[in-house]
Amino acid sequence: MKKHKYTIQIDWTGNEGDGTLNYKSYTRSHTISVNGKYDKIMGSSDPSFLGDKTKYNPEELFLASIASCHMLWYLHLCSVHNIVVTDYMDHTTGVMQEDENGSGKFVAATLHPQVKVAQISMIKKAHELHKEANTMCFIANSCNFDIGHDATITT
């Protein structure tokens, strides 16, 4: 069995002089980067946890991972099945449940892809391929909750 290894770098940029002296003495700002890639992703925590609302938080990046992995598998499967996709956009939603002790976990995610295909005759198969893409998606297979799909497919 093949194993793929990935390495990212997280750099905390939120030390405002006193480090983590107390819960409010620092910001949650950080950068996410991969060696050899051009841009860094500016990250923070969710504003509910004193984060910067203008930066990406881990929960958003988690949903982005689910959505982008699904999209990549979906486009691959469409190409294999001669379904010509001309446009793809998704507004993924997710629900994280916070427990009384402050921990939490995602309990739901739903993809809402809006897909355009070249011909009306492709629409039925294009809908069916979302299920197969979910089965193949590396990220979806790593989740402990079901990922829903509410696709709209047009020409």
Chimera marker file (.cmm) of the C-alpha trace (Angstrom):
<marker_set name="trace">
<marker id="1" x="0.000" y="0.000" z="0.000" r="1" g="1" b="0" radius="0.5"/>
<marker id="2" x="1.284" y="3.455" z="-0.924" r="1" g="1" b="0" radius="0.5"/>
<marker id="3" x="1.706" y="6.086" z="1.748" r="1" g="1" b="0" radius="0.5"/>
<marker id="4" x="1.819" y="9.797" z="0.973" r="1" g="1" b="0" radius="0.5"/>
<marker id="5" x="3.397" y="12.210" z="3.412" r="1" g="1" b="0" radius="0.5"/>
<marker id="6" x="2.627" y="15.909" z="3.606" r="1" g="1" b="0" radius="0.5"/>
<marker id="7" x="4.442" y="18.657" z="5.447" r="1" g="1" b="0" radius="0.5"/>
<marker id="8" x="3.158" y="22.111" z="6.223" r="1" g="1" b="0" radius="0.5"/>
<marker id="9" x="4.617" y="24.869" z="8.355" r="1" g="1" b="0" radius="0.5"/>
<marker id="10" x="2.700" y="26.870" z="10.924" r="1" g="1" b="0" radius="0.5"/>
<marker id="11" x="4.310" y="30.073" z="12.246" r="1" g="1" b="0" radius="0.5"/>
<marker id="12" x="2.610" y="31.798" z="15.159" r="1" g="1" b="0" radius="0.5"/>
<marker id="13" x="2.744" y="35.564" z="14.626" r="1" g="1" b="0" radius="0.5"/>
<marker id="14" x="0.591" y="36.568" z="17.594" r="1" g="1" b="0" radius="0.5"/>
<marker id="15" x="3.152" y="37.305" z="20.287" r="1" g="1" b="0" radius="0.5"/>
<marker id="16" x="2.451" y="40.916" z="21.222" r="1" g="1" b="0" radius="0.5"/>
<marker id="17" x="5.371" y="41.150" z="23.637" r="1" g="1" b="0" radius="0.5"/>
<marker id="18" x="4.169" y="39.122" z="26.601" r="1" g="1" b="0" radius="0.5"/>
<marker id="19" x="3.664" y="35.768" z="24.879" r="1" g="1" b="0" radius="0.5"/>
<marker id="20" x="0.948" y="33.668" z="26.445" r="1" g="1" b="0" radius="0.5"/>
<marker id="21" x="1.103" y="35.423" z="29.808" r="1" g="1" b="0" radius="0.5"/>
<marker id="22" x="-2.700" y="35.098" z="29.930" r="1" g="1" b="0" radius="0.5"/>
<marker id="23" x="-5.559" y="34.176" z="27.602" r="1" g="1" b="0" radius="0.5"/>
<marker id="24" x="-5.941" y="37.712" z="26.252" r="1" g="1" b="0" radius="0.5"/>
<marker id="25" x="-2.257" y="38.713" z="26.088" r="1" g="1" b="0" radius="0.5"/>
<marker id="26" x="-1.712" y="37.290" z="22.596" r="1" g="1" b="0" radius="0.5"/>
<marker id="27" x="-3.456" y="37.044" z="19.270" r="1" g="1" b="0" radius="0.5"/>
<marker id="28" x="-4.251" y="33.817" z="17.484" r="1" g="1" b="0" radius="0.5"/>
<marker id="29" x="-2.618" y="34.980" z="14.252" r="1" g="1" b="0" radius="0.5"/>
<marker id="30" x="-0.382" y="32.613" z="12.332" r="1" g="1" b="0" radius="0.5"/>
<marker id="31" x="0.695" y="31.761" z="8.812" r="1" g="1" b="0" radius="0.5"/>
<marker id="32" x="0.319" y="28.444" z="7.052" r="1" g="1" b="0" radius="0.5"/>
<marker id="33" x="2.822" y="27.643" z="4.333" r="1" g="1" b="0" radius="0.5"/>
<marker id="34" x="4.298" y="24.808" z="2.341" r="1" g="1" b="0" radius="0.5"/>
<marker id="35" x="7.932" y="24.822" z="1.298" r="1" g="1" b="0" radius="0.5"/>
<marker id="36" x="8.247" y="25.805" z="-2.359" r="1" g="1" b="0" radius="0.5"/>
<marker id="37" x="4.774" y="27.349" z="-2.617" r="1" g="1" b="0" radius="0.5"/>
<marker id="38" x="4.331" y="31.047" z="-3.320" r="1" g="1" b="0" radius="0.5"/>
<marker id="39" x="1.835" y="32.387" z="-0.824" r="1" g="1" b="0" radius="0.5"/>
<marker id="40" x="1.188" y="31.927" z="2.834" r="1" g="1" b="0" radius="0.5"/>
<marker id="41" x="-2.311" y="31.538" z="4.181" r="1" g="1" b="0" radius="0.5"/>
<marker id="42" x="-3.032" y="33.981" z="6.968" r="1" g="1" b="0" radius="0.5"/>
<marker id="43" x="-4.756" y="32.161" z="9.814" r="1" g="1" b="0" radius="0.5"/>
<marker id="44" x="-6.271" y="32.818" z="13.207" r="1" g="1" b="0" radius="0.5"/>
<marker id="45" x="-8.894" y="31.235" z="15.418" r="1" g="1" b="0" radius="0.5"/>
<marker id="46" x="-12.605" y="31.702" z="14.977" r="1" g="1" b="0" radius="0.5"/>
<marker id="47" x="-13.755" y="35.086" z="16.349" r="1" g="1" b="0" radius="0.5"/>
<marker id="48" x="-15.698" y="33.151" z="19.013" r="1" g="1" b="0" radius="0.5"/>
<marker id="49" x="-12.294" y="32.168" z="20.416" r="1" g="1" b="0" radius="0.5"/>
<marker id="50" x="-10.736" y="35.668" z="20.203" r="1" g="1" b="0" radius="0.5"/>
<marker id="51" x="-9.577" y="35.223" z="16.616" r="1" g="1" b="0" radius="0.5"/>
<marker id="52" x="-9.217" y="37.696" z="13.792" r="1" g="1" b="0" radius="0.5"/>
<marker id="53" x="-12.313" y="37.499" z="11.581" r="1" g="1" b="0" radius="0.5"/>
<marker id="54" x="-10.319" y="38.687" z="8.542" r="1" g="1" b="0" radius="0.5"/>
<marker id="55" x="-8.119" y="35.562" z="8.578" r="1" g="1" b="0" radius="0.5"/>
<marker id="56" x="-8.860" y="31.925" z="7.849" r="1" g="1" b="0" radius="0.5"/>
<marker id="57" x="-9.543" y="29.699" z="10.836" r="1" g="1" b="0" radius="0.5"/>
<marker id="58" x="-8.883" y="25.942" z="11.088" r="1" g="1" b="0" radius="0.5"/>
<marker id="59" x="-12.582" y="25.137" z="10.825" r="1" g="1" b="0" radius="0.5"/>
<marker id="60" x="-12.880" y="26.979" z="7.497" r="1" g="1" b="0" radius="0.5"/>
<marker id="61" x="-9.720" y="25.310" z="6.214" r="1" g="1" b="0" radius="0.5"/>
<marker id="62" x="-11.099" y="21.917" z="7.241" r="1" g="1" b="0" radius="0.5"/>
<marker id="63" x="-14.275" y="22.540" z="5.226" r="1" g="1" b="0" radius="0.5"/>
<marker id="64" x="-12.164" y="23.818" z="2.318" r="1" g="1" b="0" radius="0.5"/>
<marker id="65" x="-10.217" y="20.547" z="2.394" r="1" g="1" b="0" radius="0.5"/>
<marker id="66" x="-13.417" y="18.513" z="2.220" r="1" g="1" b="0" radius="0.5"/>
<marker id="67" x="-14.854" y="20.627" z="-0.598" r="1" g="1" b="0" radius="0.5"/>
<marker id="68" x="-11.712" y="20.806" z="-2.720" r="1" g="1" b="0" radius="0.5"/>
<marker id="69" x="-10.959" y="17.081" z="-2.417" r="1" g="1" b="0" radius="0.5"/>
<marker id="70" x="-14.534" y="16.265" z="-3.438" r="1" g="1" b="0" radius="0.5"/>
<marker id="71" x="-14.366" y="18.670" z="-6.371" r="1" g="1" b="0" radius="0.5"/>
<marker id="72" x="-11.081" y="17.213" z="-7.639" r="1" g="1" b="0" radius="0.5"/>
<marker id="73" x="-12.407" y="13.655" z="-7.487" r="1" g="1" b="0" radius="0.5"/>
<marker id="74" x="-15.690" y="14.737" z="-9.061" r="1" g="1" b="0" radius="0.5"/>
<marker id="75" x="-13.982" y="16.456" z="-11.993" r="1" g="1" b="0" radius="0.5"/>
<marker id="76" x="-11.763" y="13.406" z="-12.500" r="1" g="1" b="0" radius="0.5"/>
<marker id="77" x="-14.750" y="11.053" z="-12.526" r="1" g="1" b="0" radius="0.5"/>
<marker id="78" x="-16.651" y="13.321" z="-14.911" r="1" g="1" b="0" radius="0.5"/>
<marker id="79" x="-13.743" y="13.282" z="-17.338" r="1" g="1" b="0" radius="0.5"/>
<marker id="80" x="-13.539" y="9.464" z="-17.145" r="1" g="1" b="0" radius="0.5"/>
<marker id="81" x="-17.299" y="9.174" z="-17.830" r="1" g="1" b="0" radius="0.5"/>
<marker id="82" x="-17.306" y="11.724" z="-20.674" r="1" g="1" b="0" radius="0.5"/>
<marker id="83" x="-19.245" y="14.306" z="-18.682" r="1" g="1" b="0" radius="0.5"/>
<marker id="84" x="-18.034" y="17.731" z="-19.775" r="1" g="1" b="0" radius="0.5"/>
<marker id="85" x="-18.090" y="20.117" z="-16.826" r="1" g="1" b="0" radius="0.5"/>
<marker id="86" x="-17.800" y="23.756" z="-17.853" r="1" g="1" b="0" radius="0.5"/>
<marker id="87" x="-18.185" y="25.365" z="-14.415" r="1" g="1" b="0" radius="0.5"/>
<marker id="88" x="-18.076" y="24.272" z="-10.769" r="1" g="1" b="0" radius="0.5"/>
<marker id="89" x="-18.670" y="26.309" z="-7.626" r="1" g="1" b="0" radius="0.5"/>
<marker id="90" x="-19.474" y="25.116" z="-4.122" r="1" g="1" b="0" radius="0.5"/>
<marker id="91" x="-20.756" y="26.796" z="-0.963" r="1" g="1" b="0" radius="0.5"/>
<marker id="92" x="-19.908" y="24.189" z="1.651" r="1" g="1" b="0" radius="0.5"/>
<marker id="93" x="-21.468" y="24.457" z="5.098" r="1" g="1" b="0" radius="0.5"/>
<marker id="94" x="-20.522" y="22.682" z="8.299" r="1" g="1" b="0" radius="0.5"/>
<marker id="95" x="-21.556" y="22.395" z="11.906" r="1" g="1" b="0" radius="0.5"/>
<marker id="96" x="-19.098" y="22.107" z="14.763" r="1" g="1" b="0" radius="0.5"/>
<marker id="97" x="-20.440" y="21.109" z="18.150" r="1" g="1" b="0" radius="0.5"/>
<marker id="98" x="-18.642" y="22.562" z="21.144" r="1" g="1" b="0" radius="0.5"/>
<marker id="99" x="-18.724" y="20.434" z="24.278" r="1" g="1" b="0" radius="0.5"/>
<marker id="100" x="-19.077" y="21.696" z="27.854" r="1" g="1" b="0" radius="0.5"/>
<marker id="101" x="-15.336" y="21.252" z="28.494" r="1" g="1" b="0" radius="0.5"/>
<marker id="102" x="-14.466" y="23.491" z="25.522" r="1" g="1" b="0" radius="0.5"/>
<marker id="103" x="-13.475" y="20.696" z="23.141" r="1" g="1" b="0" radius="0.5"/>
<marker id="104" x="-15.538" y="20.026" z="20.077" r="1" g="1" b="0" radius="0.5"/>
<marker id="105" x="-15.905" y="18.264" z="16.778" r="1" g="1" b="0" radius="0.5"/>
<marker id="106" x="-17.574" y="18.625" z="13.450" r="1" g="1" b="0" radius="0.5"/>
<marker id="107" x="-20.865" y="16.738" z="13.345" r="1" g="1" b="0" radius="0.5"/>
<marker id="108" x="-21.990" y="17.667" z="9.837" r="1" g="1" b="0" radius="0.5"/>
<marker id="109" x="-20.815" y="19.062" z="6.544" r="1" g="1" b="0" radius="0.5"/>
<marker id="110" x="-22.825" y="19.585" z="3.392" r="1" g="1" b="0" radius="0.5"/>
<marker id="111" x="-21.474" y="20.397" z="-0.024" r="1" g="1" b="0" radius="0.5"/>
<marker id="112" x="-23.670" y="22.563" z="-2.254" r="1" g="1" b="0" radius="0.5"/>
<marker id="113" x="-21.945" y="22.282" z="-5.631" r="1" g="1" b="0" radius="0.5"/>
<marker id="114" x="-23.373" y="24.223" z="-8.541" r="1" g="1" b="0" radius="0.5"/>
<marker id="115" x="-22.184" y="22.456" z="-11.663" r="1" g="1" b="0" radius="0.5"/>
<marker id="116" x="-22.598" y="23.321" z="-15.326" r="1" g="1" b="0" radius="0.5"/>
<marker id="117" x="-22.288" y="20.565" z="-17.897" r="1" g="1" b="0" radius="0.5"/>
<marker id="118" x="-22.127" y="20.855" z="-21.671" r="1" g="1" b="0" radius="0.5"/>
<marker id="119" x="-25.297" y="18.910" z="-22.518" r="1" g="1" b="0" radius="0.5"/>
<marker id="120" x="-28.655" y="18.118" z="-20.904" r="1" g="1" b="0" radius="0.5"/>
<marker id="121" x="-28.056" y="14.405" z="-21.511" r="1" g="1" b="0" radius="0.5"/>
<marker id="122" x="-25.121" y="14.561" z="-19.057" r="1" g="1" b="0" radius="0.5"/>
<marker id="123" x="-27.111" y="15.826" z="-16.067" r="1" g="1" b="0" radius="0.5"/>
<marker id="124" x="-28.298" y="12.466" z="-14.672" r="1" g="1" b="0" radius="0.5"/>
<marker id="125" x="-24.847" y="10.870" z="-14.668" r="1" g="1" b="0" radius="0.5"/>
<marker id="126" x="-23.321" y="14.108" z="-13.363" r="1" g="1" b="0" radius="0.5"/>
<marker id="127" x="-25.603" y="13.864" z="-10.308" r="1" g="1" b="0" radius="0.5"/>
<marker id="128" x="-24.708" y="10.201" z="-9.738" r="1" g="1" b="0" radius="0.5"/>
<marker id="129" x="-20.980" y="10.900" z="-9.766" r="1" g="1" b="0" radius="0.5"/>
<marker id="130" x="-21.177" y="12.998" z="-6.581" r="1" g="1" b="0" radius="0.5"/>
<marker id="131" x="-21.773" y="9.809" z="-4.577" r="1" g="1" b="0" radius="0.5"/>
<marker id="132" x="-18.767" y="8.109" z="-6.160" r="1" g="1" b="0" radius="0.5"/>
<marker id="133" x="-16.602" y="11.203" z="-5.611" r="1" g="1" b="0" radius="0.5"/>
<marker id="134" x="-17.539" y="11.120" z="-1.925" r="1" g="1" b="0" radius="0.5"/>
<marker id="135" x="-16.543" y="7.440" z="-1.764" r="1" g="1" b="0" radius="0.5"/>
<marker id="136" x="-13.154" y="8.199" z="-3.329" r="1" g="1" b="0" radius="0.5"/>
<marker id="137" x="-12.351" y="11.463" z="-1.503" r="1" g="1" b="0" radius="0.5"/>
<marker id="138" x="-9.338" y="11.099" z="0.801" r="1" g="1" b="0" radius="0.5"/>
<marker id="139" x="-10.563" y="13.787" z="3.175" r="1" g="1" b="0" radius="0.5"/>
<marker id="140" x="-14.151" y="12.491" z="3.354" r="1" g="1" b="0" radius="0.5"/>
<marker id="141" x="-12.780" y="9.037" z="4.121" r="1" g="1" b="0" radius="0.5"/>
<marker id="142" x="-10.886" y="10.557" z="7.061" r="1" g="1" b="0" radius="0.5"/>
<marker id="143" x="-13.973" y="12.093" z="8.667" r="1" g="1" b="0" radius="0.5"/>
<marker id="144" x="-16.063" y="10.435" z="11.368" r="1" g="1" b="0" radius="0.5"/>
<marker id="145" x="-19.336" y="11.975" z="10.163" r="1" g="1" b="0" radius="0.5"/>
<marker id="146" x="-21.338" y="11.781" z="6.947" r="1" g="1" b="0" radius="0.5"/>
<marker id="147" x="-20.847" y="14.459" z="4.346" r="1" g="1" b="0" radius="0.5"/>
<marker id="148" x="-24.006" y="15.496" z="2.558" r="1" g="1" b="0" radius="0.5"/>
<marker id="149" x="-24.361" y="16.664" z="-1.024" r="1" g="1" b="0" radius="0.5"/>
<marker id="150" x="-26.972" y="19.049" z="-2.366" r="1" g="1" b="0" radius="0.5"/>
<marker id="151" x="-25.877" y="19.512" z="-5.955" r="1" g="1" b="0" radius="0.5"/>
<marker id="152" x="-27.477" y="21.697" z="-8.592" r="1" g="1" b="0" radius="0.5"/>
<marker id="153" x="-26.528" y="20.731" z="-12.133" r="1" g="1" b="0" radius="0.5"/>
<marker id="154" x="-27.463" y="22.794" z="-15.174" r="1" g="1" b="0" radius="0.5"/>
<marker id="155" x="-26.335" y="23.338" z="-18.748" r="1" g="1" b="0" radius="0.5"/>
<link id1="1" id2="2" r="1" g="1" b="0" radius="0.2"/>
<link id1="2" id2="3" r="1" g="1" b="0" radius="0.2"/>
<link id1="3" id2="4" r="1" g="1" b="0" radius="0.2"/>
<link id1="4" id2="5" r="1" g="1" b="0" radius="0.2"/>
<link id1="5" id2="6" r="1" g="1" b="0" radius="0.2"/>
<link id1="6" id2="7" r="1" g="1" b="0" radius="0.2"/>
<link id1="7" id2="8" r="1" g="1" b="0" radius="0.2"/>
<link id1="8" id2="9" r="1" g="1" b="0" radius="0.2"/>
<link id1="9" id2="10" r="1" g="1" b="0" radius="0.2"/>
<link id1="10" id2="11" r="1" g="1" b="0" radius="0.2"/>
<link id1="11" id2="12" r="1" g="1" b="0" radius="0.2"/>
<link id1="12" id2="13" r="1" g="1" b="0" radius="0.2"/>
<link id1="13" id2="14" r="1" g="1" b="0" radius="0.2"/>
<link id1="14" id2="15" r="1" g="1" b="0" radius="0.2"/>
<link id1="15" id2="16" r="1" g="1" b="0" radius="0.2"/>
<link id1="16" id2="17" r="1" g="1" b="0" radius="0.2"/>
<link id1="17" id2="18" r="1" g="1" b="0" radius="0.2"/>
<link id1="18" id2="19" r="1" g="1" b="0" radius="0.2"/>
<link id1="19" id2="20" r="1" g="1" b="0" radius="0.2"/>
<link id1="20" id2="21" r="1" g="1" b="0" radius="0.2"/>
<link id1="21" id2="22" r="1" g="1" b="0" radius="0.2"/>
<link id1="22" id2="23" r="1" g="1" b="0" radius="0.2"/>
<link id1="23" id2="24" r="1" g="1" b="0" radius="0.2"/>
<link id1="24" id2="25" r="1" g="1" b="0" radius="0.2"/>
<link id1="25" id2="26" r="1" g="1" b="0" radius="0.2"/>
<link id1="26" id2="27" r="1" g="1" b="0" radius="0.2"/>
<link id1="27" id2="28" r="1" g="1" b="0" radius="0.2"/>
<link id1="28" id2="29" r="1" g="1" b="0" radius="0.2"/>
<link id1="29" id2="30" r="1" g="1" b="0" radius="0.2"/>
<link id1="30" id2="31" r="1" g="1" b="0" radius="0.2"/>
<link id1="31" id2="32" r="1" g="1" b="0" radius="0.2"/>
<link id1="32" id2="33" r="1" g="1" b="0" radius="0.2"/>
<link id1="33" id2="34" r="1" g="1" b="0" radius="0.2"/>
<link id1="34" id2="35" r="1" g="1" b="0" radius="0.2"/>
<link id1="35" id2="36" r="1" g="1" b="0" radius="0.2"/>
<link id1="36" id2="37" r="1" g="1" b="0" radius="0.2"/>
<link id1="37" id2="38" r="1" g="1" b="0" radius="0.2"/>
<link id1="38" id2="39" r="1" g="1" b="0" radius="0.2"/>
<link id1="39" id2="40" r="1" g="1" b="0" radius="0.2"/>
<link id1="40" id2="41" r="1" g="1" b="0" radius="0.2"/>
<link id1="41" id2="42" r="1" g="1" b="0" radius="0.2"/>
<link id1="42" id2="43" r="1" g="1" b="0" radius="0.2"/>
<link id1="43" id2="44" r="1" g="1" b="0" radius="0.2"/>
<link id1="44" id2="45" r="1" g="1" b="0" radius="0.2"/>
<link id1="45" id2="46" r="1" g="1" b="0" radius="0.2"/>
<link id1="46" id2="47" r="1" g="1" b="0" radius="0.2"/>
<link id1="47" id2="48" r="1" g="1" b="0" radius="0.2"/>
<link id1="48" id2="49" r="1" g="1" b="0" radius="0.2"/>
<link id1="49" id2="50" r="1" g="1" b="0" radius="0.2"/>
<link id1="50" id2="51" r="1" g="1" b="0" radius="0.2"/>
<link id1="51" id2="52" r="1" g="1" b="0" radius="0.2"/>
<link id1="52" id2="53" r="1" g="1" b="0" radius="0.2"/>
<link id1="53" id2="54" r="1" g="1" b="0" radius="0.2"/>
<link id1="54" id2="55" r="1" g="1" b="0" radius="0.2"/>
<link id1="55" id2="56" r="1" g="1" b="0" radius="0.2"/>
<link id1="56" id2="57" r="1" g="1" b="0" radius="0.2"/>
<link id1="57" id2="58" r="1" g="1" b="0" radius="0.2"/>
<link id1="58" id2="59" r="1" g="1" b="0" radius="0.2"/>
<link id1="59" id2="60" r="1" g="1" b="0" radius="0.2"/>
<link id1="60" id2="61" r="1" g="1" b="0" radius="0.2"/>
<link id1="61" id2="62" r="1" g="1" b="0" radius="0.2"/>
<link id1="62" id2="63" r="1" g="1" b="0" radius="0.2"/>
<link id1="63" id2="64" r="1" g="1" b="0" radius="0.2"/>
<link id1="64" id2="65" r="1" g="1" b="0" radius="0.2"/>
<link id1="65" id2="66" r="1" g="1" b="0" radius="0.2"/>
<link id1="66" id2="67" r="1" g="1" b="0" radius="0.2"/>
<link id1="67" id2="68" r="1" g="1" b="0" radius="0.2"/>
<link id1="68" id2="69" r="1" g="1" b="0" radius="0.2"/>
<link id1="69" id2="70" r="1" g="1" b="0" radius="0.2"/>
<link id1="70" id2="71" r="1" g="1" b="0" radius="0.2"/>
<link id1="71" id2="72" r="1" g="1" b="0" radius="0.2"/>
<link id1="72" id2="73" r="1" g="1" b="0" radius="0.2"/>
<link id1="73" id2="74" r="1" g="1" b="0" radius="0.2"/>
<link id1="74" id2="75" r="1" g="1" b="0" radius="0.2"/>
<link id1="75" id2="76" r="1" g="1" b="0" radius="0.2"/>
<link id1="76" id2="77" r="1" g="1" b="0" radius="0.2"/>
<link id1="77" id2="78" r="1" g="1" b="0" radius="0.2"/>
<link id1="78" id2="79" r="1" g="1" b="0" radius="0.2"/>
<link id1="79" id2="80" r="1" g="1" b="0" radius="0.2"/>
<link id1="80" id2="81" r="1" g="1" b="0" radius="0.2"/>
<link id1="81" id2="82" r="1" g="1" b="0" radius="0.2"/>
<link id1="82" id2="83" r="1" g="1" b="0" radius="0.2"/>
<link id1="83" id2="84" r="1" g="1" b="0" radius="0.2"/>
<link id1="84" id2="85" r="1" g="1" b="0" radius="0.2"/>
<link id1="85" id2="86" r="1" g="1" b="0" radius="0.2"/>
<link id1="86" id2="87" r="1" g="1" b="0" radius="0.2"/>
<link id1="87" id2="88" r="1" g="1" b="0" radius="0.2"/>
<link id1="88" id2="89" r="1" g="1" b="0" radius="0.2"/>
<link id1="89" id2="90" r="1" g="1" b="0" radius="0.2"/>
<link id1="90" id2="91" r="1" g="1" b="0" radius="0.2"/>
<link id1="91" id2="92" r="1" g="1" b="0" radius="0.2"/>
<link id1="92" id2="93" r="1" g="1" b="0" radius="0.2"/>
<link id1="93" id2="94" r="1" g="1" b="0" radius="0.2"/>
<link id1="94" id2="95" r="1" g="1" b="0" radius="0.2"/>
<link id1="95" id2="96" r="1" g="1" b="0" radius="0.2"/>
<link id1="96" id2="97" r="1" g="1" b="0" radius="0.2"/>
<link id1="97" id2="98" r="1" g="1" b="0" radius="0.2"/>
<link id1="98" id2="99" r="1" g="1" b="0" radius="0.2"/>
<link id1="99" id2="100" r="1" g="1" b="0" radius="0.2"/>
<link id1="100" id2="101" r="1" g="1" b="0" radius="0.2"/>
<link id1="101" id2="102" r="1" g="1" b="0" radius="0.2"/>
<link id1="102" id2="103" r="1" g="1" b="0" radius="0.2"/>
<link id1="103" id2="104" r="1" g="1" b="0" radius="0.2"/>
<link id1="104" id2="105" r="1" g="1" b="0" radius="0.2"/>
<link id1="105" id2="106" r="1" g="1" b="0" radius="0.2"/>
<link id1="106" id2="107" r="1" g="1" b="0" radius="0.2"/>
<link id1="107" id2="108" r="1" g="1" b="0" radius="0.2"/>
<link id1="108" id2="109" r="1" g="1" b="0" radius="0.2"/>
<link id1="109" id2="110" r="1" g="1" b="0" radius="0.2"/>
<link id1="110" id2="111" r="1" g="1" b="0" radius="0.2"/>
<link id1="111" id2="112" r="1" g="1" b="0" radius="0.2"/>
<link id1="112" id2="113" r="1" g="1" b="0" radius="0.2"/>
<link id1="113" id2="114" r="1" g="1" b="0" radius="0.2"/>
<link id1="114" id2="115" r="1" g="1" b="0" radius="0.2"/>
<link id1="115" id2="116" r="1" g="1" b="0" radius="0.2"/>
<link id1="116" id2="117" r="1" g="1" b="0" radius="0.2"/>
<link id1="117" id2="118" r="1" g="1" b="0" radius="0.2"/>
<link id1="118" id2="119" r="1" g="1" b="0" radius="0.2"/>
<link id1="119" id2="120" r="1" g="1" b="0" radius="0.2"/>
<link id1="120" id2="121" r="1" g="1" b="0" radius="0.2"/>
<link id1="121" id2="122" r="1" g="1" b="0" radius="0.2"/>
<link id1="122" id2="123" r="1" g="1" b="0" radius="0.2"/>
<link id1="123" id2="124" r="1" g="1" b="0" radius="0.2"/>
<link id1="124" id2="125" r="1" g="1" b="0" radius="0.2"/>
<link id1="125" id2="126" r="1" g="1" b="0" radius="0.2"/>
<link id1="126" id2="127" r="1" g="1" b="0" radius="0.2"/>
<link id1="127" id2="128" r="1" g="1" b="0" radius="0.2"/>
<link id1="128" id2="129" r="1" g="1" b="0" radius="0.2"/>
<link id1="129" id2="130" r="1" g="1" b="0" radius="0.2"/>
<link id1="130" id2="131" r="1" g="1" b="0" radius="0.2"/>
<link id1="131" id2="132" r="1" g="1" b="0" radius="0.2"/>
<link id1="132" id2="133" r="1" g="1" b="0" radius="0.2"/>
<link id1="133" id2="134" r="1" g="1" b="0" radius="0.2"/>
<link id1="134" id2="135" r="1" g="1" b="0" radius="0.2"/>
<link id1="135" id2="136" r="1" g="1" b="0" radius="0.2"/>
<link id1="136" id2="137" r="1" g="1" b="0" radius="0.2"/>
<link id1="137" id2="138" r="1" g="1" b="0" radius="0.2"/>
<link id1="138" id2="139" r="1" g="1" b="0" radius="0.2"/>
<link id1="139" id2="140" r="1" g="1" b="0" radius="0.2"/>
<link id1="140" id2="141" r="1" g="1" b="0" radius="0.2"/>
<link id1="141" id2="142" r="1" g="1" b="0" radius="0.2"/>
<link id1="142" id2="143" r="1" g="1" b="0" radius="0.2"/>
<link id1="143" id2="144" r="1" g="1" b="0" radius="0.2"/>
<link id1="144" id2="145" r="1" g="1" b="0" radius="0.2"/>
<link id1="145" id2="146" r="1" g="1" b="0" radius="0.2"/>
<link id1="146" id2="147" r="1" g="1" b="0" radius="0.2"/>
<link id1="147" id2="148" r="1" g="1" b="0" radius="0.2"/>
<link id1="148" id2="149" r="1" g="1" b="0" radius="0.2"/>
<link id1="149" id2="150" r="1" g="1" b="0" radius="0.2"/>
<link id1="150" id2="151" r="1" g="1" b="0" radius="0.2"/>
<link id1="151" id2="152" r="1" g="1" b="0" radius="0.2"/>
<link id1="152" id2="153" r="1" g="1" b="0" radius="0.2"/>
<link id1="153" id2="154" r="1" g="1" b="0" radius="0.2"/>
<link id1="154" id2="155" r="1" g="1" b="0" radius="0.2"/>
</marker_set>
